[in-house]
Amino acid sequence: MTAVHVEVVRVFTDPHGRFGNPLGIVDGASVPPVERQRVAAELGYSETVYVDDADTGTIRIFTPTGEMTFAGHPTVGTAWWFHSQGHPVDSLEVPAGTIPVSYDGDLVRVRADTTWGSRWDWHQLDTPEAVLAADPTSYSAGHTYLWSWIDEPAGTVRARAFAPAMGVPEDEATGSAVTQLTAHLTRNLLVVQGRGSHLHTTWHPPAQATVGGRVLPEPPRSITI
């Protein structure tokens, strides 16, 4: 049996360092490919990243139930972690393609095609209060994204995401979903999702968007395989 070290970060915190979506980051050499899904499921994060080549920024992304070709919170979190280790990257390589990375003060941003990521059932509700009142147990399949304007002229949105198809009853912060919402609305957004995570987007027509946010470290973990 082998102990595997897991770095942990919280992605898309608010400006006060609260909330954010936990992400596990693992040296790919420490986990054989056949074990990666099991380790991701045992860790229990909405996504876990395996770093296969730090020099080229090559990573693989797993949910508790399968591999993702692209996801926002893992790419933002991993880019921040590389930077924190003294190895800032200007791009990441994921199965979907190359993800440009940029740094803007305390925000880390990634740019992606807005057709990448999971497909969502979109539901615009009348008020933020209606979004907050939603019961996660009402969503037992698929991927459902609820949202409402907080301030439409300012581009501020309140949202929640339910993804039981990925083994995630409620996802705290969903980067690929907000890039798709940005494309749908064709404008830059500040999305407040889940308990209060902050995701910042910019629209790059015809079919790309950036998603960015703040990231903070959490205590590392160890898992035995």
C-alpha positions, -999 to +999 in steps of 0.1 A: +000+000+000+012+035-009+004+069+007-005+095-019+000+132-011-029+155-021-026+192-022-059+210-015-070+245-026-103+264-024-112+280-057-134+310-063-134+324-028-151+357-021-130+388-015-128+380+022-114+345+016-147+327+024-164+299+005-148+285-026-149+250-041-123+226-028-100+209-053-075+180-049-042+182-068-022+150-071+012+142-088+001+120-116+032+098-112+020+088-078-013+072-090-015+046-118-041+055-144-063+025-134-065+039-098-073+076-106-110+073-107-112+054-074-089+080-057-110+108-070-142+092-057-126+085-023-114+121-020-149+132-026-142+166-042-163+177-072-130+174-091-095+161-086-066+170-108-037+148-117-006+167-129+011+146-156+037+171-167+043+203-147+066+218-174+039+217-200+010+222-176-005+189-187-033+177-164-062+153-162-095+161-144-117+135-126-151+139-109-163+112-084-179+094-114-157+100-145-131+120-163-137+155-177-121+169-208-123+204-193-136+221-162-132+256-149-126+253-112-098+226-116-079+247-142-081+279-123-071+262-091-042+243-107-029+274-124-029+292-090-011+263-074+016+262-101+021+300-095+022+295-057+050+269-062+071+294-082+061+279-115+036+303-131+022+289-164+008+307-193-013+277-204-026+244-193-031+213-215-063+193-209-079+167-232-102+193-247-072+215-258-049+243-246-062+266-219-045+301-218-039+314-182-036+350-171-031+367-138-049+399-128-040+410-092-054+383-069-075+368-097-063+338-118-082+335-151-084+307-177-098+311-212-118+283-229-142+275-257-178+280-243-189+247-259-166+228-236-178+212-203-209+195-192-243+203-208-267+221-183-304+225-180-308+262-175-335+278-154-337+315-149-357+323-118-373+356-109-353+365-078-321+355-059-343+344-030-359+318-053-325+305-062-315+302-026-347+285-017-341+256-041-339+221-026-310+200-039-329+168-033-354+179-060-326+173-086-318+136-088-304+134-123-285+153-149-270+188-146-292+217-135-282+253-132-305+279-115-298+316-118-313+350-113-301+385-117-289+403-085-281+435-105-287+431-143-271+465-153-240+455-134-240+419-146-242+403-112-259+369-109-270+346-081-267+309-090-267+273-078-257+241-096-269+206-091-249+178-107-259+143-094-249+128-128-213+135-117-218+124-081-221+160-069-255+168-054-246+205-054-215+221-069-202+251-050-186+268-080-188+257-116-164+275-140-174+258-172-211+265-165-205+303-160-185+305-193-216+290-210-239+315-192-215+343-203-219+331-239-256+329-236-259+364-222-230+378-244-216+399-215-192+399-187-205+386-154-199+383-117-216+351-106-222+344-069-227+307-067-234+282-040-229+294-004-212+326-017-183+318-041-174+345-066-167+337-103-156+365-127-161+361-164-153+380-196-169+374-229-147+369-260-169+365-291-176+345-311-172+314-288-148+319-260-149+333-224-126+336-194-135+325-159-114+336-130-113+339-093-094+339-060-078+308-047-065+299-012-046+269+001-061+243+025-043+217+046-030+188+024-043+153+027-030+118+023-048+088+008-037+052+007-039+031-025 
